[in-house]
Amino acid sequence: MAHGKEKRTQLRGLYVYQRLPMETACTKLGVPKSTGNRWKQEAAAQGDDWDTSRAAVALGDETFTNLSKQLLEDYLLQHQATMKMLRENTELQPLQRAEILASMSDSFNKTMNSFKRLAPDLNRQAIGLDVLQRLAQFTQAKYPKNVPALVQILEPFGEELAKAYA
């Protein structure tokens, strides 16, 4: 059974934006999983990697953002606790203190850089997706009559963005 481009776009939306497993998304649309996987591979060959887009959506997700903030906060608390221990422990030799400080400095720099460099391509996609979501929310609030036309444009445009940021 041949499926139109609209089905392919719907499948991409379920997989990328709703983050449904491929099998679930295919079942929901009545598309064989093998067809869904083939579409996904064909899109990747054309520069639209659904998995990268899906990860970008997750990156922009509030849960991921909160987890990142929590991990950073936990690290900083441990860093502070170690600094306090260094100030209070009078039995440590100067060389031991220097080694601990050097290790902490290295750890701090690596931790901060990992947050800055967390998949820069995904960050670009996450920003693009955030802009699209904000445009959709703005349109819904200010121009609700235009929402159907915007929805019709946004999904295929999301594919174009994915190609541009691949």
Backbone bond lengths (Angstrom), bond angles and torsions (degrees), N, CA, C in turn:
res aa  C-N    CA-C-N  psi(-1)  N-CA   C-N-CA  omega(-1)  CA-C   N-CA-C  phi
1 M - - - 1.458 - - 1.529 108.86 -
2 A 1.310 116.91 127.21 1.460 121.56 179.79 1.532 109.37 -82.80
3 H 1.307 113.69 139.01 1.469 119.88 178.63 1.518 108.26 -115.58
4 G 1.297 116.31 143.01 1.455 120.75 -179.25 1.522 112.35 -79.10
5 K 1.337 113.95 171.40 1.468 120.61 179.46 1.527 111.05 -60.27
6 E 1.328 116.68 -30.45 1.470 120.23 -179.74 1.529 111.02 -61.35
7 K 1.341 117.09 -40.64 1.476 121.22 178.69 1.523 109.77 -63.25
8 R 1.324 114.88 -41.95 1.469 120.15 179.88 1.528 109.72 -61.26
9 T 1.323 116.50 -44.43 1.468 121.84 179.16 1.530 110.47 -64.47
10 Q 1.339 116.40 -40.93 1.465 120.01 178.28 1.529 110.53 -63.79
11 L 1.334 116.39 -42.20 1.461 120.23 179.68 1.528 110.39 -62.89
12 R 1.322 115.30 -43.80 1.467 119.15 178.15 1.531 110.06 -59.38
13 G 1.320 116.83 -42.42 1.464 120.88 179.74 1.520 112.25 -62.63
14 L 1.330 116.67 -43.45 1.469 119.79 179.05 1.527 111.01 -65.36
15 Y 1.319 116.44 -40.16 1.465 120.90 -177.69 1.531 111.61 -74.25
16 V 1.323 116.83 -45.41 1.463 121.08 -174.56 1.529 112.03 -80.98
17 Y 1.325 116.87 -55.32 1.465 120.17 -170.99 1.523 113.46 -84.70
18 Q 1.333 116.46 -38.30 1.468 118.41 178.57 1.524 111.17 -91.27
19 R 1.321 116.29 -7.25 1.467 124.88 177.77 1.523 112.97 54.00
20 L 1.321 115.33 37.89 1.456 119.58 174.87 1.526 108.54 -75.82
21 P 1.327 117.36 146.81 1.473 118.59 172.43 1.521 109.05 -60.13
22 M 1.329 116.84 150.24 1.468 120.69 -176.63 1.523 111.13 -54.57
23 E 1.326 116.68 -43.83 1.465 119.66 -178.04 1.528 111.50 -61.11
24 T 1.319 117.14 -42.42 1.467 121.89 -179.83 1.525 110.59 -66.47
25 A 1.334 116.09 -43.84 1.464 119.95 -179.93 1.525 110.60 -62.96
26 C 1.325 116.33 -42.00 1.470 120.38 179.09 1.529 110.89 -63.97
27 T 1.324 116.58 -44.36 1.462 121.08 179.46 1.526 110.15 -60.39
28 K 1.318 115.84 -43.31 1.463 120.64 -178.58 1.529 111.69 -60.52
29 L 1.331 116.91 -33.36 1.459 120.97 -177.94 1.523 113.44 -98.14
30 G 1.337 116.30 -3.25 1.463 119.16 -178.86 1.524 113.11 72.09
31 V 1.325 115.21 32.98 1.462 121.48 -179.75 1.528 107.82 -113.35
32 P 1.331 119.00 133.51 1.466 119.71 176.51 1.529 111.06 -59.45
33 K 1.321 116.08 144.15 1.460 120.40 -178.93 1.525 110.75 -59.73
34 S 1.310 116.82 -36.99 1.469 120.06 179.32 1.528 110.59 -61.71
35 T 1.323 116.89 -36.96 1.472 120.83 178.06 1.526 109.56 -68.05
36 G 1.332 116.72 -44.26 1.464 120.44 178.18 1.516 112.00 -59.36
37 N 1.329 116.08 -44.08 1.467 120.07 178.89 1.532 111.01 -64.92
38 R 1.318 116.64 -37.65 1.467 120.06 178.31 1.528 110.02 -65.30
39 W 1.332 116.71 -44.75 1.463 119.92 178.17 1.528 110.85 -58.98
40 K 1.313 114.87 -41.40 1.467 120.29 179.87 1.535 110.15 -62.62
41 Q 1.314 117.13 -43.20 1.466 121.39 178.89 1.531 111.09 -66.36
42 E 1.318 116.79 -42.07 1.462 120.44 178.68 1.534 110.69 -62.52
43 A 1.323 116.18 -41.19 1.466 120.31 178.91 1.530 109.97 -63.55
44 A 1.332 116.88 -42.64 1.468 120.84 179.16 1.528 110.54 -61.40
45 A 1.323 116.62 -40.19 1.469 120.96 178.80 1.532 111.12 -63.53
46 Q 1.343 116.52 -25.61 1.468 121.36 179.44 1.528 112.14 -95.79
47 G 1.352 116.38 7.61 1.466 120.33 175.99 1.511 115.01 96.48
48 D 1.323 118.39 4.85 1.465 121.92 178.80 1.530 108.48 -110.14
49 D 1.313 116.18 87.19 1.465 121.54 -178.70 1.533 108.73 -83.04
50 W 1.324 115.99 107.52 1.461 120.58 -177.09 1.522 111.67 -62.25
51 D 1.323 117.12 -34.75 1.464 119.49 -179.27 1.525 111.34 -68.01
52 T 1.330 116.82 -39.24 1.464 120.17 177.24 1.518 110.03 -65.30
53 S 1.329 116.63 -42.68 1.466 120.31 178.08 1.524 110.81 -63.43
54 R 1.312 115.69 -40.62 1.469 121.00 179.10 1.530 110.38 -62.26
55 A 1.336 115.43 -42.94 1.470 119.98 178.16 1.522 110.69 -64.98
56 A 1.331 116.68 -37.56 1.462 120.13 178.01 1.520 111.25 -63.62
57 V 1.326 115.85 -39.76 1.467 119.91 176.63 1.523 109.51 -62.14
58 A 1.339 115.88 -43.68 1.466 120.11 178.89 1.520 110.75 -63.10
59 L 1.340 116.48 -37.78 1.455 120.54 179.15 1.516 111.08 -61.69
60 G 1.315 116.44 -37.99 1.451 120.75 179.21 1.517 112.72 -80.03
61 D 1.310 116.15 -7.93 1.459 121.56 -178.11 1.528 110.64 -68.69
62 E 1.306 115.71 141.37 1.470 121.36 -179.10 1.526 111.73 -60.99
63 T 1.323 117.68 -35.14 1.462 121.15 179.71 1.521 110.35 -62.17
64 F 1.332 116.42 -45.52 1.465 120.27 179.13 1.519 110.51 -64.46
65 T 1.312 116.27 -43.27 1.461 120.64 179.45 1.519 110.29 -60.62
66 N 1.319 116.98 -45.16 1.464 120.36 179.50 1.525 111.29 -64.21
67 L 1.333 117.07 -40.45 1.458 120.75 178.04 1.519 110.64 -62.49
68 S 1.336 117.00 -43.87 1.467 121.06 178.69 1.528 110.88 -60.59
69 K 1.315 115.42 -44.67 1.464 119.40 179.04 1.526 111.05 -62.76
70 Q 1.328 116.38 -41.68 1.463 120.94 -179.81 1.527 110.99 -64.65
71 L 1.332 116.76 -42.99 1.470 119.96 178.16 1.521 111.10 -61.93
72 L 1.326 116.47 -43.25 1.455 119.83 178.44 1.524 110.84 -64.56
73 E 1.309 116.56 -42.72 1.468 120.57 178.73 1.529 110.81 -61.75
74 D 1.339 116.63 -44.18 1.470 120.48 178.49 1.524 111.11 -60.48
75 Y 1.336 115.81 -43.32 1.467 119.05 178.78 1.528 110.19 -61.33
76 L 1.328 116.98 -46.80 1.461 119.92 -177.74 1.530 112.14 -63.40
77 L 1.325 116.71 -35.32 1.472 119.34 176.08 1.531 111.13 -63.90
78 Q 1.323 116.69 -41.51 1.463 120.19 177.42 1.533 110.72 -65.71
79 H 1.305 115.74 -38.52 1.460 120.63 177.92 1.540 109.95 -61.22
80 Q 1.325 115.64 -46.15 1.472 120.05 178.58 1.523 111.29 -62.96
81 A 1.322 116.96 -41.78 1.468 120.43 -179.99 1.526 110.80 -62.25
82 T 1.309 116.37 -38.84 1.465 119.76 178.78 1.523 110.03 -68.21
83 M 1.303 117.75 -40.64 1.471 120.54 177.30 1.525 110.62 -62.48
84 K 1.310 117.14 -40.51 1.461 120.70 177.71 1.526 110.38 -62.99
85 M 1.334 116.02 -42.53 1.460 120.42 178.58 1.530 110.02 -61.00
86 L 1.322 117.33 -40.66 1.461 120.59 179.28 1.529 111.38 -64.14
87 R 1.330 116.79 -39.36 1.467 120.27 179.51 1.526 111.56 -67.45
88 E 1.324 116.11 -37.42 1.467 120.24 -173.44 1.527 113.91 -88.44
89 N 1.314 118.21 -23.73 1.460 120.93 -176.45 1.523 109.54 -85.02
90 T 1.321 115.98 107.55 1.461 121.41 -178.17 1.523 112.21 -88.16
91 E 1.317 117.71 -6.44 1.459 120.93 -177.13 1.530 113.13 -87.91
92 L 1.324 117.08 -13.20 1.464 119.50 179.64 1.524 110.66 -71.55
93 Q 1.312 116.10 137.58 1.460 122.20 176.65 1.537 109.30 -77.90
94 P 1.319 117.13 155.01 1.477 119.63 -179.83 1.532 113.50 -54.34
95 L 1.332 117.52 -39.51 1.456 119.84 179.88 1.529 110.94 -65.38
96 Q 1.336 117.13 -38.58 1.463 120.89 177.39 1.530 110.71 -64.01
97 R 1.323 116.13 -42.19 1.468 120.61 177.96 1.536 110.60 -61.37
98 A 1.323 115.31 -45.21 1.469 120.15 -179.42 1.528 110.65 -61.66
99 E 1.329 117.31 -41.16 1.456 121.01 179.12 1.530 111.39 -64.59
100 I 1.318 115.90 -43.33 1.472 120.24 179.14 1.520 110.25 -64.48
101 L 1.331 116.91 -44.08 1.471 120.17 179.46 1.530 111.39 -63.83
102 A 1.336 116.61 -40.78 1.463 119.81 179.06 1.528 110.16 -63.78
103 S 1.319 116.57 -42.67 1.464 120.99 178.87 1.528 110.70 -64.19
104 M 1.324 116.32 -41.90 1.466 120.36 178.99 1.525 111.20 -64.81
105 S 1.325 115.87 -41.12 1.459 119.79 179.46 1.527 110.43 -62.14
106 D 1.325 116.14 -44.77 1.464 120.76 178.43 1.525 110.43 -62.12
107 S 1.316 116.14 -45.41 1.461 120.97 -179.92 1.525 110.76 -62.73
108 F 1.320 116.88 -42.61 1.461 121.28 -179.99 1.532 110.29 -61.86
109 N 1.330 116.37 -47.51 1.466 119.98 -179.22 1.524 111.33 -62.14
110 K 1.316 116.98 -42.86 1.464 120.26 179.81 1.525 111.06 -65.11
111 T 1.316 116.56 -41.07 1.464 120.12 179.60 1.521 110.74 -63.61
112 M 1.315 116.91 -47.46 1.462 120.07 -178.18 1.533 110.81 -65.63
113 N 1.318 117.03 -40.85 1.471 120.10 179.17 1.517 111.79 -65.80
114 S 1.315 116.98 -34.97 1.466 118.76 179.68 1.522 110.69 -64.57
115 F 1.306 117.97 -34.95 1.460 120.00 177.26 1.526 111.23 -71.75
116 K 1.330 116.79 -33.94 1.461 119.87 179.03 1.518 111.68 -72.90
117 R 1.329 115.60 -36.46 1.461 119.92 -173.59 1.511 113.27 -97.70
118 L 1.290 117.53 10.35 1.461 120.78 -176.08 1.524 109.78 -58.61
119 A 1.298 115.07 91.10 1.465 122.95 178.27 1.519 112.10 44.83
120 P 1.321 117.57 78.15 1.465 120.03 -176.42 1.529 113.76 -55.50
121 D 1.339 118.04 -34.13 1.464 119.06 178.12 1.512 110.90 -64.79
122 L 1.322 116.35 -38.68 1.459 119.39 177.90 1.518 110.24 -66.67
123 N 1.321 117.49 -36.28 1.456 120.45 178.15 1.530 110.10 -62.57
124 R 1.326 117.69 -41.56 1.465 120.73 178.12 1.523 110.05 -62.26
125 Q 1.329 115.88 -44.17 1.467 119.10 179.34 1.522 110.23 -65.59
126 A 1.319 116.60 -40.68 1.464 119.86 -179.61 1.526 110.33 -60.67
127 I 1.321 117.17 -39.27 1.464 120.74 178.20 1.522 110.13 -65.56
128 G 1.333 116.39 -45.04 1.469 120.03 178.08 1.515 111.69 -59.39
129 L 1.333 115.84 -44.07 1.463 119.99 179.43 1.522 111.22 -66.26
130 D 1.325 116.39 -37.02 1.462 120.14 178.11 1.533 110.22 -63.09
131 V 1.324 116.49 -41.34 1.469 120.51 178.21 1.529 110.08 -61.80
132 L 1.337 116.24 -43.74 1.470 119.05 179.17 1.528 110.97 -62.78
133 Q 1.317 117.02 -42.47 1.470 120.11 179.76 1.524 110.85 -64.49
134 R 1.317 116.15 -39.76 1.465 119.42 178.73 1.529 111.29 -66.21
135 L 1.335 116.00 -38.45 1.465 119.88 176.62 1.523 110.12 -62.49
136 A 1.329 116.82 -42.36 1.468 120.67 179.20 1.538 110.48 -63.20
137 Q 1.325 117.32 -43.66 1.468 120.96 179.30 1.532 110.90 -64.56
138 F 1.334 115.79 -42.15 1.460 121.15 178.88 1.531 110.37 -61.48
139 T 1.338 115.13 -46.06 1.467 119.88 -179.64 1.526 110.41 -62.59
140 Q 1.338 116.14 -42.17 1.468 120.67 179.18 1.528 110.61 -59.79
141 A 1.329 116.37 -42.05 1.463 120.25 -176.84 1.530 112.79 -77.00
142 K 1.321 117.71 -40.80 1.468 120.62 -172.14 1.532 114.18 -100.15
143 Y 1.341 116.63 -31.39 1.464 120.87 -175.71 1.525 110.60 -135.67
144 P 1.323 118.13 61.70 1.467 120.78 -173.91 1.528 114.50 -58.61
145 K 1.315 117.93 -27.41 1.467 119.97 179.33 1.527 111.81 -67.20
146 N 1.320 116.71 -22.03 1.466 121.13 -177.35 1.534 112.93 -91.58
147 V 1.331 117.55 -3.88 1.462 120.71 -177.00 1.531 112.83 -58.25
148 P 1.350 120.16 -46.36 1.473 118.34 -179.83 1.529 113.18 -57.41
149 A 1.321 117.21 -41.08 1.466 120.33 179.14 1.533 110.13 -66.89
150 L 1.312 116.62 -40.09 1.468 120.27 179.98 1.524 111.00 -64.44
151 V 1.316 117.04 -43.02 1.463 121.16 179.15 1.524 110.09 -60.89
152 Q 1.310 116.06 -40.90 1.464 121.15 179.58 1.535 110.63 -61.46
153 I 1.314 117.93 -31.94 1.464 122.64 -178.09 1.533 111.56 -87.86
154 L 1.332 117.76 -38.88 1.463 121.00 -170.96 1.528 114.35 -63.77
155 E 1.322 118.30 -43.56 1.462 118.77 -176.80 1.527 111.60 -61.09
156 P 1.337 119.67 -52.15 1.464 117.76 178.32 1.534 112.37 -65.49
157 F 1.338 116.95 -31.66 1.461 119.14 177.94 1.529 110.42 -67.03
158 G 1.335 117.07 -32.81 1.461 120.79 175.75 1.519 110.97 -58.52
159 E 1.339 116.34 -37.18 1.463 120.73 176.85 1.533 110.04 -65.00
160 E 1.316 116.30 -40.76 1.473 119.89 178.52 1.528 110.76 -64.16
161 L 1.320 116.88 -41.41 1.463 120.44 176.78 1.522 111.09 -59.76
162 A 1.329 115.84 -43.92 1.464 120.06 -179.99 1.524 110.83 -59.03
163 K 1.321 116.31 -40.44 1.469 120.04 178.05 1.525 110.70 -66.50
164 A 1.315 116.28 -41.03 1.467 120.38 -177.90 1.522 111.64 -66.06
165 Y 1.326 117.03 -34.60 1.464 120.86 -176.74 1.525 112.95 -98.39
166 A 1.328 117.06 7.27 1.476 120.42 -179.20 1.508 111.17 -71.09
